[in-house]
């Protein structure tokens, strides 16, 4: 544990070094994408229509939930997390594990839909810049699953109300 970690958190449980590695990885990936896009002549859009922002937002929401909470994707999180509980709608609650600062930081990342959403949004936005038609199709599919989820919740609610 470094002095910075001790001074930041009395228990020394916050893996600041691991977070720094993740932040550097994200920044490096963004820089490499920008350099590669520029080199290959990708022309960035002058503006992103509100409908595309909504589509990207719905897709980011769903992909983040799938990566961080879905039972089926738990094999991706398992090296960095431990199952804490099953929740509703086929989702699980995982907690970060590991003694190494990077492993623990990755566990924090992959168990947090809010944290992963930044990485997902960057990936989808990159796809939107390079291949907008394909990105819209992927986002439409994820958006459709988001709508289906809300309809499932609405259906379950009406069933419960009918039983009362």
N, C-alpha and C positions, 0 to 999 in steps of 0.2 A: 504494500500500500504506500502510495506516494504522500508527501506532505500536502500536496494540493487536494488529494482525495480525503485526507484526514481533516483538513480545514473546511472543506466543502460539506462534509457529512460526518457528524460525530461518530457514527458507527463505522465509517469507512466502507460502506457497501455500494457506493455509487462508482461504477467503473469509468471514470473520466477518461483514462487512457484509451479504453476500448471505444468510447464515444468519439474520441478524436480520430481514431483509425476509421470508424464508419463515416464520419464527416469528411475526412480526406478522400475516402473511397468514392463517396457521392460526388464531391467536387471534381475529382479526377475523371470520373465517368462523364460528368457534364462537359468538362473541357474537351475530352476526347471526342464526344459526340459532336460538339460545336466545330472542332477542327476537322473532323471527318466529313461533316455536312458541308462545310465551306469548301473543302478540297474537292468533294465530288460534285459541287455545283448545285446543291440543294438550295432552292429559293424559299426562304421562310415566308409564311403568309404575312401580308401587311396588317391583317386583322383576323380575329377569330370570331365568327358570328356567335351570338348568345346561345343559339340552339346547339352549336358544337361544344360550347363551354358546359352546357347542361348535360349533354351526352357524355363528355369526358368526365364530368363530375359523378354521374350515376355509375359509369364504368369503374372509376377509381374507387368509389364506395364499395361496390360489389367485389372487385378483385381484391381489395384490402381485406374484406371480411373473409373471403375464400382462403386467402393466404394465412391469415392469423387465427381464424376461429373454426374453420371447417374440419370435421372429423377426418375426411379423406385426405386432406393435405397435412395431417399431423406428422407424417413421415418426414416432411421437409423441416418441421420445427423440432422434432424429437432429439436431435443432437444438442440442442440449445435450451430446450424447455422440458418441463415435467407436467403431465396432466394433473390439474388441480381438481377439476369438476366437469361433468357434463352439464350443459345448459339446454335451453329450448332450441327448437328448430334445427337440430343436428349440429349445433355448435358446441364448442368446448372452451373451457377456461384453462389456459396453460400459464405456468409461472416460469420465469427464467431460472436457469441453473448453471452451475459450473463455477470453478474457482478462478479460472483465467479471466483477465479483464476483457479480452476480446470476445471470448465465448459468452460471458455474461452479458456484454453489451449487445451481441447479436441476439441473445435470448430476449433481452428487453425489446429489441427492434421487432423480432418476428412474432412476439406475443401481443403487440400493440397495433390495432388497426389504424389508429391515428398516425403513428410513426411510419408505418409501412405505406400509408397513402401518399406520402411525399415521393417515395421511390416509385410507386406505381404511376402517379400522375406524371412524373418526369418521363417515365418509359412510354406512357401513352402519348404524351405531348411530342416526344421525339418521333414516335411512329406517325403521328398526325402531320408533322413537318415533312417527313421523308416519303411517306406513302399514305396520303390523306384518305383515299378511298378504302384501303385495307384497314386503316385505323378506325374509320367510322364504322366499318362492318363489325370489327371486334367490339368496339364500344357499344354498338347497337345490340349485339348479342348479350353483353354483360348488363346493359340497361334493361333489356327484356327480362333477364333473370331478376333484376331488382324489382321491376313491376310485378312479376310473378310472386316474388316473396311477399310483397305488400298485399297482393290479392289472397295469398294463403293465410296471412294474418287476419285479413278482413273476414274470410270464410270461417276461420276458427272462431272468431268473435261472434259471428252470427249464429254458429252452431251452439255456442255456450249460452247465448241469449235465448235461443229457442228451447234449450233444455230447462231454463229457469222458469 
